[in-house]
Amino acid sequence: MSKVSRPFVFCSPFLFCFQSEEAKNLVYTPPSLSFLFRWVSNRSWHPVVISDTTTPSYWLNWRFLLCAIWVLTSIVLASLLIWKYEGSSDSEIDGGEPRQGKAGTLYEDDAWKPCLKDLHPAWLLAFRIIAFFVLLALLIANVIVDGGGIFFFYTQWTFTLVTIYFGLGSLLSIYGCYQYHHKFGGYKVNHSTIDTERGTNMASMHGENANACYSAKTPDPQEERYVHQTAGIWSYVFQVIFQMNAGAVVLTDIVFWLILFPFLTMKDYKLTFLKIGMHSINAIILLGDMALNCLRFPLFRFAYFILWTGIYVIFQWLVHACISIWWPYPFLDLSSSYAPVWYLSVALMHFPCYGIFALLIRMKHFLMLRWFPQSYQCMM
C-alpha cells in the first residue's frame, strides 16, 4: 500500500500553524496539536475556528480559572505598583517643584529636548515627524492590503501605539521648539550655566559611581525653578506610552524573528515588505528616539506594559464570549489543556523583554556620560 504524504504544517506556540502551498485546501490537524490554528489564506493570517467559544462549558472549567488567575493577578499587582509610585500620596510637591527623589519625576522640557545640549530640539522634532509619517504609511498600507481585521492582533495594537507615540511626540516637540525660541528669553544663558555645573558634577560623580547619571545643583533656587517646571499631563502620557512600547515592541519582534522566522524560512515562506516593516521598523525607530530623547525610564512603569497586555487578553475574552471566532494566537485558546502553561509562559516573557530595553537605556547613559560628559543632560 502506497504511503499518503501529509501536507506540511508548521505549528508555533505563539501563532497559528502555517501550511505549505499544497495543503491550503486540505484539513489536517495533528491530534496532539489540535488546539493550534492553521493558515488558510494566502494574503492574511486567518485561523479556523476549532471550538464554540460562546458555550458556558468553554469558560466554566479549571483551565479558564487558572488563566484568569494569572491575568487578573498581574493586573492587580501592576495597578498597586502604579498607585504606590504615582498615587496621590506620592505626588506631593514642595513649592511648585516635585518632591526630590520621587520616582518617575518628569520635567516640562524632558519630553522634547535632546539628550545633548549641543543639539537643537528641531533635530528631535524632524526625526519624530519623519518616523510618524513612515509608521502611519505602513499602518494604512497594511489595512488596505489585509483589511481592518489586522487590529485583532497584538502586533497591530503595538504598532498603532508606536505610531501614536510619535504623533504625540511630534506635537510636544513643536511646542518645545516654540518655547525654546520665544518663551524663554534667558533660557540659553541660564541653561548654559546650569548645564556647566551639571556637567562638572556628573563628571565627578561618574568617577565615584558608574551608575550615577545626573545631578543638578544651582546657586539660585529661583533660577532652577524657572528652568525646571513640572511636566503637564500630556508629557506624562507620552512617557508612559514610551515605556509601554519599550516592552511590547521587543516582545512582538523577538517572537517573530527568533521563534517564527527560522522555521518559516525552511519551508520557503515568503516575507512581504509589510511583514518585515511591522516587525522591524517599529523597533529601529523607537531605538532611534531613545538614543536622542531625554526621557527617564523608571522601572516601576513596567506595570503599564503589563496592563497593556492584560487589556488585550481581556478584550479577546469578551469578544470570544460573545462571538465564536478564531483566536489570533493559539496560546489564547482555552480549549487546550496546556492553556494555563502558555498563559504563564507568555506572562513571564514580559520580564526579559522589558529588561532588554531597560539595559539599552542604561548603556546609553553610561556611554553618553563617557563620551559627552559636558553636554549630556539626561536623568536616570
Buried (B, 14 or more C-beta within 10 A) or exposed (E): EEEEEEBBBBBBBBBBBBBBEEBEEEEEBEEEBEBBBBBBEEEEBBBEEBBEBEEEEBBEBEBBEBBBEBBEEBBEEBBEBBEEBBEEEBEEEEEEBBEEEBEBBBBBBBBBBBBBBEBBBBEBBEBBBBBBBBBBEBBEEBBEEBEEEBBBBBBBBBBBBBBBBBBBBBBBBBBBBEBBEEEBEEBEEBBEBBBEBBBBBBEEBBEEEEEBBBEBEBEEEEBBEEBBEBBBEEBBBBBBBBBBBBBBBBBBBBBBBEBBBEEBEEEEBEEEEBBEBBBEBBBEBBBBBBBBBBBBBBBBBBBBBBBBBBEBBBEBBEBBBEEEBBBBBBBBBBBBEBBBBBBBBBBEBBEEBBBBBBEBBEEBBBEBBEEBBBBBBBBE
